[in-house]
Structure formats: C-alpha cells, structure tokens
Amino acid sequence: MPAAVESDLCVGCETCVDECPAEAITMEDGIAKVNKEKCTECKTCVDICPSAAIHVNGT
C-alpha cells in the first residue's frame, strides 16, 4: 500500500517532497500529496515527517 497523507496533520513543510527518492510527493494547496503509482513504499517520508502526517501500511 502506498504512502498516505493525513491532511489534517500535514503542516506543509515540504520536507517529504525534498526527501522522497521516488519523487512521488508533491504539494497541492499546501498539503503533501502522494502519487500512488510512483510510491515505492520505502517509508522515507514516514521517517522524516515532523508532524507524523504520513503513513505506509499503518506505520
């Protein structure tokens, strides 16, 4: 299951956009959005998100 962003927790810092090795995350209206087709489920975004807004497989 690709990464998912909880929009109510996302602070729009763009850290995940910069760190995603698959370039699967973009910003839309100040909220991170994951391209599910590009996401490799590496969990880099989960580990670096300062607001714990991103989850992969319930992590």
Stockholm file with secondary structure:
# STOCKHOLM 1.0

chainA/1-59         MPAAVESDLCVGCETCVDECPAEAITMEDGIAKVNKEKCTECKTCVDICPSAAIHVNGT
#=GR chainA/1-59 SS CCCEECTTTCCCCCHHHHHCTTCCEEEETTEEEECTTTCCCCCHHHHHCTTCCEESTTC
#=GC SS_cons        CCCEECTTTCCCCCHHHHHCTTCCEEEETTEEEECTTTCCCCCHHHHHCTTCCEESTTC
//
